[in-house]
Amino acid sequence: MARLTTVPTSAVLLGIAGLIPFVGFAALSVSGSDGGLGTIGLSPRTILSAYGAVIASFLGGIRWGVAAARGAGWPDYVLAIVPSLLAWAALAAPAPWDLRMLGALVLVWGLVDQDLARRGMVPNWMSRLRLALSAVAGLSLLVAA
């Protein structure tokens, strides 16, 4: 695989867009405002937890897709299902442990996936972008916890 070092603009812009719900709903949760969501029976914290679980599952999907595309073995496929299982468990955990689990998961997974670039399975830029996005998302979840 080409060892691209320049991050594609589309990946940066879409990555930043994916952080908007993390930062926005974490800010609402910390502020104590429900942003009008209470009128429909929701809270920023509930939405943040659900979004965090979805994104954690997406992170596992990245590894699964890379494993499939690059002919990886069992270890990568097994590792790929871990974020979904842990995110599912986090949704069943009481507050504040749900967001703490999700925040830790997203932060740790940014580090776990660093091996993909070292092994030549993804471009170098992806590892750097993942670290930055995982840091903001994970810290948002932890701050809201």
MDTraj code that builds the backbone (N, CA, C; nanometers):
import mdtraj as md
import numpy as np

residues = "MET ALA ARG LEU THR THR VAL PRO THR SER ALA VAL LEU LEU GLY ILE ALA GLY LEU ILE PRO PHE VAL GLY PHE ALA ALA LEU SER VAL SER GLY SER ASP GLY GLY LEU GLY THR ILE GLY LEU SER PRO ARG THR ILE LEU SER ALA TYR GLY ALA VAL ILE ALA SER PHE LEU GLY GLY ILE ARG TRP GLY VAL ALA ALA ALA ARG GLY ALA GLY TRP PRO ASP TYR VAL LEU ALA ILE VAL PRO SER LEU LEU ALA TRP ALA ALA LEU ALA ALA PRO ALA PRO TRP ASP LEU ARG MET LEU GLY ALA LEU VAL LEU VAL TRP GLY LEU VAL ASP GLN ASP LEU ALA ARG ARG GLY MET VAL PRO ASN TRP MET SER ARG LEU ARG LEU ALA LEU SER ALA VAL ALA GLY LEU SER LEU LEU VAL ALA ALA".split()
xyz = np.array([
    [0.0852, -0.1174, 0.0000],
    [0.0000, 0.0000, 0.0000],
    [0.0892, 0.1229, 0.0000],
    [0.0483, 0.2232, -0.0720],
    [0.1252, 0.3466, -0.0757],
    [0.1324, 0.4075, 0.0638],
    [0.2474, 0.4566, 0.0975],
    [0.2687, 0.5148, 0.2302],
    [0.2411, 0.6642, 0.2239],
    [0.1183, 0.7006, 0.1940],
    [0.0812, 0.8413, 0.1837],
    [0.1039, 0.9114, 0.3167],
    [0.1572, 1.0302, 0.3099],
    [0.1800, 1.1058, 0.4322],
    [0.0867, 1.2259, 0.4427],
    [0.0275, 1.2674, 0.3320],
    [-0.0642, 1.3807, 0.3328],
    [-0.2059, 1.3314, 0.3579],
    [-0.2690, 1.3905, 0.4575],
    [-0.4054, 1.3510, 0.4919],
    [-0.5006, 1.4109, 0.3892],
    [-0.5849, 1.3296, 0.3268],
    [-0.6819, 1.3832, 0.2316],
    [-0.7765, 1.4824, 0.3004],
    [-0.8047, 1.5913, 0.2316],
    [-0.8926, 1.6949, 0.2862],
    [-1.0284, 1.6369, 0.3241],
    [-1.0805, 1.5488, 0.2432],
    [-1.2121, 1.4905, 0.2722],
    [-1.2104, 1.4141, 0.4045],
    [-1.1016, 1.3429, 0.4322],
    [-1.0922, 1.2680, 0.5576],
    [-1.0866, 1.3630, 0.6772],
    [-1.0143, 1.4734, 0.6623],
    [-1.0053, 1.5717, 0.7706],
    [-1.1415, 1.6349, 0.7957],
    [-1.2062, 1.6806, 0.6891],
    [-1.3349, 1.7492, 0.7052],
    [-1.4429, 1.6571, 0.7618],
    [-1.4502, 1.5355, 0.7102],
    [-1.5504, 1.4421, 0.7607],
    [-1.5171, 1.3958, 0.9027],
    [-1.3895, 1.3829, 0.9324],
    [-1.3488, 1.3485, 1.0683],
    [-1.3892, 1.4568, 1.1672],
    [-1.3651, 1.5812, 1.1308],
    [-1.4046, 1.6938, 1.2170],
    [-1.5559, 1.6994, 1.2309],
    [-1.6274, 1.6763, 1.1223],
    [-1.7745, 1.6756, 1.1289],
    [-1.8229, 1.5685, 1.2253],
    [-1.7544, 1.4548, 1.2281],
    [-1.7916, 1.3477, 1.3197],
    [-1.7666, 1.3827, 1.4654],
    [-1.6832, 1.4827, 1.4903],
    [-1.6578, 1.5264, 1.6279],
    [-1.7641, 1.6229, 1.6801],
    [-1.8388, 1.6853, 1.5911],
    [-1.9386, 1.7846, 1.6325],
    [-2.0371, 1.7279, 1.7348],
    [-2.0956, 1.6095, 1.7127],
    [-2.1863, 1.5564, 1.8159],
    [-2.1152, 1.5284, 1.9486],
    [-1.9915, 1.4810, 1.9445],
    [-1.9185, 1.4558, 2.0689],
    [-1.9019, 1.5849, 2.1485],
    [-1.8484, 1.6862, 2.0843],
    [-1.8201, 1.8122, 2.1529],
    [-1.9504, 1.8834, 2.1916],
    [-2.0451, 1.8866, 2.1009],
    [-2.1713, 1.9570, 2.1267],
    [-2.2534, 1.8951, 2.2392],
    [-2.2735, 1.7652, 2.2333],
    [-2.3540, 1.7007, 2.3368],
    [-2.2806, 1.6907, 2.4696],
    [-2.1479, 1.6825, 2.4651],
    [-2.0707, 1.6867, 2.5900],
    [-2.0845, 1.8245, 2.6539],
    [-2.0779, 1.9299, 2.5736],
    [-2.0931, 2.0656, 2.6260],
    [-2.2320, 2.0851, 2.6867],
    [-2.3340, 2.0365, 2.6186],
    [-2.4695, 2.0464, 2.6740],
    [-2.4811, 1.9680, 2.8043],
    [-2.4228, 1.8504, 2.8077],
    [-2.4295, 1.7668, 2.9286],
    [-2.3632, 1.8361, 3.0469],
    [-2.2482, 1.8943, 3.0226],
    [-2.1748, 1.9614, 3.1303],
    [-2.2464, 2.0887, 3.1746],
    [-2.3076, 2.1575, 3.0798],
    [-2.3747, 2.2841, 3.1124],
    [-2.5035, 2.2646, 3.1907],
    [-2.5578, 2.1457, 3.1857],
    [-2.6841, 2.1195, 3.2532],
    [-2.8056, 2.1523, 3.1677],
    [-2.7827, 2.2068, 3.0499],
    [-2.8925, 2.2370, 2.9584],
    [-2.9281, 2.1121, 2.8795],
    [-3.0555, 2.1000, 2.8473],
    [-3.0928, 1.9852, 2.7644],
    [-3.1107, 2.0256, 2.6186],
    [-3.0876, 2.1533, 2.5874],
    [-3.0967, 2.1989, 2.4495],
    [-3.2336, 2.1785, 2.3887],
    [-3.3358, 2.1678, 2.4718],
    [-3.4711, 2.1456, 2.4232],
    [-3.5043, 2.0003, 2.3984],
    [-3.4098, 1.9117, 2.4214],
    [-3.4323, 1.7692, 2.3959],
    [-3.5284, 1.7066, 2.4956],
    [-3.5408, 1.7678, 2.6121],
    [-3.6315, 1.7147, 2.7139],
    [-3.7760, 1.7110, 2.6662],
    [-3.8111, 1.7979, 2.5747],
    [-3.9485, 1.8008, 2.5248],
    [-3.9838, 1.6754, 2.4451],
    [-3.8813, 1.6051, 2.3983],
    [-3.9078, 1.4797, 2.3262],
    [-3.8565, 1.3586, 2.4040],
    [-3.8291, 1.3815, 2.5326],
    [-3.7914, 1.2706, 2.6202],
    [-3.6474, 1.2247, 2.6086],
    [-3.5609, 1.3099, 2.5563],
    [-3.4197, 1.2747, 2.5423],
    [-3.3329, 1.3691, 2.6237],
    [-3.2096, 1.3280, 2.6431],
    [-3.1132, 1.4147, 2.7089],
    [-2.9848, 1.4138, 2.6267],
    [-2.9060, 1.5207, 2.6359],
    [-2.7784, 1.5226, 2.5636],
    [-2.6895, 1.4046, 2.6039],
    [-2.6961, 1.3669, 2.7293],
    [-2.6133, 1.2571, 2.7797],
    [-2.6516, 1.1240, 2.7142],
    [-2.7807, 1.1001, 2.6995],
    [-2.8285, 0.9779, 2.6354],
    [-2.7849, 0.9724, 2.4892],
    [-2.7988, 1.0849, 2.4213],
    [-2.7595, 1.0906, 2.2803],
    [-2.6081, 1.0723, 2.2675],
    [-2.5330, 1.1345, 2.3563],
    [-2.3874, 1.1211, 2.3544],
    [-2.3452, 0.9760, 2.3759],
    [-2.4090, 0.9094, 2.4684],
    [-2.3779, 0.7692, 2.4953],
    [-2.4077, 0.6827, 2.3729],
    [-2.5221, 0.7032, 2.3123],
    [-2.5587, 0.6253, 2.1934],
    [-2.4617, 0.6532, 2.0785],
    [-2.4284, 0.7791, 2.0584],
    [-2.3359, 0.8149, 1.9506],
    [-2.1971, 0.7558, 1.9765],
    [-2.1534, 0.7619, 2.1002],
    [-2.0245, 0.7033, 2.1362],
    [-2.0198, 0.5542, 2.1075],
    [-2.1288, 0.4839, 2.1375],
    [-2.1345, 0.3399, 2.1115],
    [-2.1333, 0.3110, 1.9615],
    [-2.2039, 0.3911, 1.8853],
    [-2.2057, 0.3732, 1.7402],
    [-2.0663, 0.3952, 1.6821],
    [-2.0007, 0.5003, 1.7257],
    [-1.8666, 0.5299, 1.6736],
    [-1.7667, 0.4232, 1.7180],
    [-1.7784, 0.3744, 1.8404],
    [-1.6893, 0.2671, 1.8858],
    [-1.7064, 0.1441, 1.7965],
    [-1.8289, 0.1124, 1.7609],
    [-1.8529, -0.0003, 1.6698],
    [-1.7938, 0.0271, 1.5324],
    [-1.8053, 0.1507, 1.4884],
    [-1.7456, 0.1909, 1.3604],
    [-1.5944, 0.1688, 1.3619],
    [-1.5302, 0.1978, 1.4745],
    [-1.3860, 0.1783, 1.4848],
    [-1.3481, 0.0315, 1.4682],
    [-1.4284, -0.0570, 1.5231],
    [-1.4053, -0.1995, 1.5008],
    [-1.4265, -0.2360, 1.3551],
    [-1.5222, -0.1715, 1.2933],
    [-1.5488, -0.1954, 1.1514],
    [-1.4322, -0.1558, 1.0622],
    [-1.3595, -0.0535, 1.1040],
    [-1.2405, -0.0146, 1.0274],
    [-1.1415, -0.1307, 1.0241],
    [-1.1144, -0.1880, 1.1405],
    [-1.0178, -0.2992, 1.1467],
    [-1.0699, -0.4190, 1.0677],
    [-1.1980, -0.4492, 1.0775],
    [-1.2558, -0.5617, 1.0047],
    [-1.2380, -0.5398, 0.8542],
    [-1.2684, -0.4186, 0.8074],
    [-1.2542, -0.3889, 0.6648],
    [-1.1109, -0.3986, 0.6173],
    [-1.0191, -0.3466, 0.6984],
    [-0.8773, -0.3548, 0.6637],
    [-0.8335, -0.5008, 0.6612],
    [-0.8770, -0.5782, 0.7593],
    [-0.8402, -0.7206, 0.7648],
    [-0.8903, -0.7932, 0.6399],
    [-1.0121, -0.7635, 0.6002],
    [-1.0688, -0.8287, 0.4822],
    [-0.9953, -0.7864, 0.3554],
    [-0.9656, -0.6570, 0.3449],
    [-0.9003, -0.6064, 0.2240],
    [-0.7551, -0.6511, 0.2118],
    [-0.6895, -0.6728, 0.3240],
    [-0.5467, -0.7030, 0.3226],
    [-0.5146, -0.8491, 0.3540],
    [-0.6157, -0.9316, 0.3660],
    [-0.5928, -1.0728, 0.3898],
    [-0.5332, -1.1044, 0.5262],
    [-0.5757, -1.0330, 0.6277],
    [-0.5249, -1.0563, 0.7635],
    [-0.5863, -1.1837, 0.8207],
    [-0.5334, -1.2272, 0.9324],
    [-0.5795, -1.3516, 0.9938],
    [-0.6747, -1.3298, 1.1103],
    [-0.6982, -1.4392, 1.1808],
    [-0.7896, -1.4427, 1.2941],
    [-0.7696, -1.3304, 1.3955],
    [-0.6465, -1.3025, 1.4361],
    [-0.6293, -1.2013, 1.5413],
    [-0.6923, -1.0659, 1.5066],
    [-0.6800, -1.0238, 1.3824],
    [-0.7387, -0.8947, 1.3443],
    [-0.8913, -0.9001, 1.3451],
    [-0.9481, -1.0103, 1.3015],
    [-1.0940, -1.0224, 1.3038],
    [-1.1471, -1.0282, 1.4473],
    [-1.0796, -1.1007, 1.5324],
    [-1.1206, -1.1090, 1.6734],
    [-1.1103, -0.9718, 1.7375],
    [-1.0000, -0.9028, 1.7136],
    [-0.9813, -0.7695, 1.7703],
    [-1.0870, -0.6727, 1.7175],
    [-1.1307, -0.6923, 1.5958],
    [-1.2283, -0.6025, 1.5340],
    [-1.3647, -0.6053, 1.6038],
    [-1.3994, -0.7147, 1.6695],
    [-1.5314, -0.7203, 1.7337],
    [-1.5296, -0.6660, 1.8768],
    [-1.4110, -0.6441, 1.9309],
    [-1.4002, -0.5974, 2.0699],
    [-1.4694, -0.4631, 2.0924],
    [-1.4488, -0.3608, 2.0072],
    [-1.5150, -0.2326, 2.0350],
    [-1.6676, -0.2424, 2.0385],
    [-1.7255, -0.3204, 1.9491],
    [-1.8715, -0.3345, 1.9484],
    [-1.9215, -0.4002, 2.0765],
    [-1.8537, -0.5044, 2.1196],
    [-1.8952, -0.5741, 2.2417],
    [-1.8800, -0.4864, 2.3654],
    [-1.7689, -0.4145, 2.3738],
    [-1.7492, -0.3262, 2.4889],
    [-1.8459, -0.2078, 2.4869],
    [-1.8739, -0.1550, 2.3696],
    [-1.9702, -0.0444, 2.3583],
    [-2.1097, -0.0898, 2.3992],
    [-2.1456, -0.2079, 2.3601],
    [-2.2754, -0.2639, 2.3975],
    [-2.2838, -0.2777, 2.5494],
    [-2.1775, -0.3282, 2.6104],
    [-2.1742, -0.3404, 2.7564],
    [-2.1816, -0.2031, 2.8223],
    [-2.1157, -0.1045, 2.7635],
    [-2.1177, 0.0307, 2.8199],
    [-2.2592, 0.0874, 2.8213],
    [-2.3375, 0.0572, 2.7200],
    [-2.4755, 0.1074, 2.7160],
    [-2.5599, 0.0521, 2.8299],
    [-2.5211, -0.0626, 2.8816],
    [-2.5954, -0.1229, 2.9930],
    [-2.5425, -0.0769, 3.1287],
    [-2.4284, -0.0095, 3.1290],
    [-2.3672, 0.0348, 3.2545],
    [-2.4383, 0.1602, 3.3059],
    [-2.4455, 0.1750, 3.4377],
    [-2.5075, 0.2957, 3.4937],
    [-2.4162, 0.4174, 3.4760],
    [-2.4788, 0.5342, 3.4781],
    [-2.4009, 0.6588, 3.4752],
    [-2.3209, 0.6674, 3.6043],
    [-2.2037, 0.7169, 3.6024],
    [-2.1252, 0.7734, 3.4924],
    [-2.0385, 0.6704, 3.4204],
    [-2.0528, 0.5434, 3.4571],
    [-1.9643, 0.4400, 3.4016],
    [-1.9845, 0.4176, 3.2532],
    [-2.1037, 0.4425, 3.2021],
    [-2.1270, 0.4255, 3.0587],
    [-2.0350, 0.5151, 2.9769],
    [-2.0340, 0.6450, 3.0091],
    [-1.9496, 0.7377, 2.9341],
    [-1.8012, 0.7187, 2.9660],
    [-1.7707, 0.6778, 3.0873],
    [-1.6304, 0.6500, 3.1211],
    [-1.5788, 0.5323, 3.0392],
    [-1.6598, 0.4276, 3.0291],
    [-1.6188, 0.3105, 2.9502],
    [-1.6014, 0.3473, 2.8026],
    [-1.6985, 0.4216, 2.7500],
    [-1.6911, 0.4596, 2.6090],
    [-1.5731, 0.5525, 2.5829],
    [-1.5500, 0.6482, 2.6726],
    [-1.4376, 0.7400, 2.6559],
    [-1.3052, 0.6660, 2.6568],
    [-1.2892, 0.5760, 2.7536],
    [-1.1659, 0.4978, 2.7613],
    [-1.1502, 0.4095, 2.6377],
    [-1.2589, 0.3490, 2.5940],
    [-1.2547, 0.2622, 2.4763],
    [-1.2087, 0.3388, 2.3525],
    [-1.2673, 0.4547, 2.3292],
    [-1.2317, 0.5339, 2.2107],
    [-1.0859, 0.5801, 2.2189],
    [-1.0430, 0.6225, 2.3365],
    [-0.9034, 0.6647, 2.3524],
    [-0.8072, 0.5484, 2.3297],
    [-0.8349, 0.4363, 2.3934],
    [-0.7456, 0.3205, 2.3814],
    [-0.7447, 0.2677, 2.2384],
    [-0.8603, 0.2685, 2.1735],
    [-0.8659, 0.2134, 2.0382],
    [-0.7860, 0.2976, 1.9394],
    [-0.7739, 0.4272, 1.9653],
    [-0.6867, 0.5098, 1.8827],
    [-0.5426, 0.4616, 1.8891],
    [-0.5031, 0.4102, 2.0042],
    [-0.3679, 0.3554, 2.0212],
    [-0.3573, 0.2137, 1.9651],
    [-0.4596, 0.1329, 1.9888],
    [-0.4574, -0.0061, 1.9413],
    [-0.4396, -0.0102, 1.7893],
    [-0.5103, 0.0758, 1.7189],
    [-0.5053, 0.0716, 1.5726],
    [-0.3779, 0.1298, 1.5125],
    [-0.2874, 0.1785, 1.5944],
    [-0.1614, 0.2315, 1.5413],
    [-0.0792, 0.1228, 1.4721],
    [-0.1029, -0.0022, 1.5089],
    [-0.0285, -0.1111, 1.4449],
    [-0.0637, -0.1267, 1.2974],
    [-0.1798, -0.0792, 1.2572],
    [-0.2207, -0.0972, 1.1177],
    [-0.1254, -0.0263, 1.0211],
    [-0.0847, 0.0956, 1.0547],
    [0.0101, 0.1675, 0.9681],
    [0.1494, 0.1050, 0.9771],
    [0.1894, 0.0663, 1.0977],
    [0.3219, 0.0033, 1.1128],
    [0.3330, -0.1246, 1.0305],
    [0.2213, -0.1945, 1.0166],
    [0.2190, -0.3195, 0.9405],
    [0.1942, -0.2946, 0.7916],
    [0.1803, -0.1687, 0.7521],
    [0.1593, -0.1350, 0.6117],
    [0.0184, -0.1641, 0.5628],
    [-0.0771, -0.1745, 0.6536],
    [-0.2142, -0.2086, 0.6148],
    [-0.2998, -0.0862, 0.5840],
    [-0.2594, 0.0302, 0.6363],
    [-0.3280, 0.1565, 0.6069],
    [-0.2211, 0.2623, 0.5837],
    [-0.2570, 0.3710, 0.5172],
    [-0.1588, 0.4784, 0.4970],
    [-0.1180, 0.5426, 0.6306],
    [-0.0002, 0.5995, 0.6347],
    [0.0495, 0.6631, 0.7563],
    [-0.0422, 0.7742, 0.8076],
    [-0.1023, 0.8502, 0.7159],
    [-0.1861, 0.9611, 0.7587],
    [-0.3033, 0.9142, 0.8438],
    [-0.3502, 0.7928, 0.8188],
    [-0.4669, 0.7438, 0.8910],
    [-0.4374, 0.7281, 1.0404],
    [-0.3194, 0.6833, 1.0735],
    [-0.2833, 0.6683, 1.2143],
    [-0.2813, 0.8021, 1.2853],
    [-0.2231, 0.9027, 1.2217],
    [-0.2178, 1.0354, 1.2832],
    [-0.3568, 1.0947, 1.2991],
    [-0.4390, 1.0811, 1.1957],
    [-0.5747, 1.1341, 1.2030],
    [-0.6554, 1.0620, 1.3097],
    [-0.6436, 0.9299, 1.3155],
    [-0.7160, 0.8518, 1.4164],
    [-0.6796, 0.8940, 1.5577],
    [-0.5513, 0.9194, 1.5818],
    [-0.5101, 0.9629, 1.7156],
    [-0.5762, 1.0948, 1.7532],
    [-0.5756, 1.1897, 1.6620],
    [-0.6356, 1.3204, 1.6904],
    [-0.7862, 1.3086, 1.7120],
    [-0.8542, 1.2377, 1.6238],
    [-0.9993, 1.2237, 1.6360],
    [-1.0362, 1.1455, 1.7614],
    [-0.9631, 1.0387, 1.7889],
    [-0.9911, 0.9586, 1.9085],
    [-0.9672, 1.0381, 2.0358],
    [-0.8669, 1.1243, 2.0345],
    [-0.8388, 1.2059, 2.1529],
    [-0.9548, 1.3000, 2.1834],
    [-1.0032, 1.3706, 2.0823],
    [-1.1133, 1.4653, 2.1044],
    [-1.2407, 1.3920, 2.1432],
    [-1.2728, 1.2850, 2.0723],
    [-1.3955, 1.2101, 2.1003],
    [-1.3897, 1.1466, 2.2392],
    [-1.2795, 1.0801, 2.2702],
    [-1.2664, 1.0132, 2.3989],
    [-1.2702, 1.1105, 2.5153],
    [-1.1996, 1.2215, 2.5009],
    [-1.1998, 1.3219, 2.6081],
    [-1.3367, 1.3862, 2.6246],
    [-1.4083, 1.4064, 2.5160],
    [-1.5454, 1.4594, 2.5261],
    [-1.6348, 1.3660, 2.6073],
    [-1.6240, 1.2378, 2.5806],
    [-1.7033, 1.1399, 2.6567],
    [-1.6651, 1.1412, 2.8040],
    [-1.5365, 1.1483, 2.8329],
    [-1.4912, 1.1471, 2.9721],
    [-1.5310, 1.2754, 3.0464],
    [-1.5242, 1.3893, 2.9786],
    [-1.5637, 1.5163, 3.0415],
    [-1.7130, 1.5143, 3.0743],
    [-1.7917, 1.4577, 2.9852],
    [-1.9373, 1.4530, 3.0077],
    [-1.9774, 1.3519, 3.1149],
    [-1.8894, 1.2564, 3.1420],
    [-1.9225, 1.1532, 3.2406],
    [-1.9401, 1.2163, 3.3770],
])
top = md.Topology()
chain = top.add_chain()
for i, resn in enumerate(residues, 1):
    res = top.add_residue(resn, chain, resSeq=i)
    for name in ("N", "CA", "C"):
        top.add_atom(name, md.element.get_by_symbol(name[0]), res)
traj = md.Trajectory(xyz[None], top)
